[in-house]
Amino acid sequence: MALKQVIVVRRDLKLGKGKLAAQVAHASVSAADKSKWKEEWLREGQKKSVLRCEDLNGLMKLLKNAKNYKLPVSLVKDMGRTQIPPGTVTCIGIGPAPEEKIDEITGNLKLL
């Protein structure tokens, strides 16, 4: 069974590169900590992709779908110390989990 993790970022926020990198890192670590496949995924090389969605609506639909599939998922809300207001939802991390399950939810999204 191949495992992977996907991080999905809101395209409408126009975050700076450093801010974006930090948000993606938060999503990756938080989702991995919830996964029963974490140790195996770490041994396999931590396959992951960073994808984009259009806006908060799209991100929340993906979050709901991931929860319905019972996948490990983490929602990231910014603290609001720099570029965006406190509580702004920036991205989600899904997995690590079986690749085919994640692809059912995110397979139509484009790379960031």
N, C-alpha and C positions, 0 to 999 in steps of 0.2 A: 504494500500500500504506500503510494507516494503521498507525502505530506507537504503542505505549504501554508504560508500566511499571506494575507492580502491586507493592505492598508488603503482605504479609500478616502480621498481628500476632496473637500468642497472647492470647486473651481471658481466660484463667484467671490471668494474672499480676497483674492489677489495678495496673498501673504508674501512677505520677503523670503528669500532663500533660507536664511538662518532660522526664522520663525517656523517656516514650513518643515525644515529638517527636525526641529525640536518637537513639533506636533506629531510627526510621523514616528519619531522615536518613542514618544509617550504611548502612542497607540500600539506599537509593536510589543513593547515590554508589558504593558497592561494586559493585552490579549493573551500573550504567551503565558503569563502567570496564571491564567484561568484554564489553560488547556491540559487535558489528560495526556496529550501527545507531545508535550513540551520536551521531555528528555530524548525521545526518539528523533524529533525534529532537530534538536541541537546536534545530535550525533550525525544526522544526514546532511548537515551543512546549512541549515536555516533558510531554505528556499522561501523567497518572498517577492511580491510585486507591489508596486505603489501605483494605484489607479486613480482615476478622477470621476467625479459625478458633478452634475451641474450646480446643485444648490442644497439647502438644508432639507427640503422635501425629499429629494432623491436619496440623500444620506439616511434619513429616517426610515424610508422604505427598505433600504438594504439592512439596516439594523433590525427591523422587525422580521424580515425574512431570515436573517442569520439566527435570531432567537427561535423562530418557528422550527428551524432545522436543528435546533439544540447545539449550535456551534459556539465555541468560545468567542465572545465578542466584547469589545471595549469601546465605549463612547468617550471622546476627548473633548473637554470643555476648557477653554483658555482661562487663565487667571486674570487676564486683562491688564498686565503690567506694562505692555509695550504698544503693539499695533492695533489691537482690537478690544472691544469692550469685554469686561468680565462676564464669564458664562457663555461666551460665544462657542457654539459647537463647531469644531474644525474638521474632525475626521473620525473614522472608526478603524479598529483593527479586528480582523476576523482570522481566527486560527492561531496557532497551527492546528490543522485538521486535515482529513483526507481531501486531496486535491479535487476529486470529482464532485464532492459535496460543495466546496467553495465555488467551483466553476459554475454550478447550477445557479448560484446567486449573482456572481460577478462576471461571468463569462462574456457578457456583452459590453463591458466597460473598456475604455481606452486607457493606455498607459499615461501616467502623469508626464 
